[in-house]
Amino acid sequence: MADIEVYAAEIENDRVRALKVRFKGTGERTIDRDTALAWILGGHSLITHAGSPHHPVRGHAIERVEVGDEAFLRTDVKLEAADHLAFPGAGRH
């Protein structure tokens, strides 16, 4: 299982459209919401990050939170039917 660094999120209508991620020591890539949910379900850790690859600031883990029959991406694990990500530092989300 991998520790995946999440550096940015594109959110539209309370749903993540895309996440900019990188595995430690690799180049950045963009994944969609379904991929992020599947990776978490598969046991990977998605951790919010800020700063540069050489000086990262780790934030909270992104959790898969299920509300009814739907799954959401959240760093605060509230049982709300919306994605919510808080990044360290500048408060990007």
Residue pairs with C-beta under 8 A, 6 or more apart in sequence:
1 42
1 43
1 44
1 45
2 23
2 44
2 45
3 23
3 24
3 44
3 45
3 47
4 21
4 22
4 23
4 39
4 44
4 45
4 46
4 47
5 21
5 22
5 23
5 24
5 47
5 49
5 56
6 19
6 20
6 21
6 46
6 47
6 48
6 49
6 62
6 85
7 20
7 21
7 22
7 28
7 49
7 50
8 19
8 20
8 87
8 92
9 16
9 18
9 19
9 20
9 85
9 87
9 92
9 93
10 16
10 17
10 18
10 19
11 17
11 83
11 85
11 93
14 82
14 83
14 84
15 33
15 82
15 83
16 33
16 36
16 73
16 83
16 85
17 32
17 33
18 30
18 31
18 32
18 33
19 30
19 31
19 32
19 33
19 36
19 46
20 28
20 29
20 30
21 28
21 29
21 30
21 31
21 46
22 28
22 29
22 53
31 39
33 73
33 83
36 46
36 62
36 73
37 64
37 71
37 73
39 46
40 46
40 62
40 63
40 64
40 73
41 64
45 61
46 61
46 62
46 73
47 58
47 59
47 60
47 61
47 62
48 58
48 59
48 60
48 61
48 62
48 75
48 85
48 86
48 87
48 88
49 56
49 57
49 58
49 59
49 87
49 88
50 56
50 57
50 59
50 87
50 88
50 89
50 90
50 92
51 57
51 89
57 88
57 89
58 88
59 75
59 86
59 87
59 88
60 75
60 76
60 86
60 88
61 75
62 73
62 74
62 75
62 85
63 73
63 74
63 75
63 77
64 71
64 72
64 73
65 71
65 72
65 73
65 74
65 77
65 78
65 79
65 80
66 72
67 79
67 80
67 81
68 81
70 81
72 80
72 81
72 82
72 83
72 84
73 83
73 84
73 85
74 80
74 83
74 84
74 85
75 84
75 85
75 86
76 84
76 86
78 84
84 93
85 93
86 93
87 93
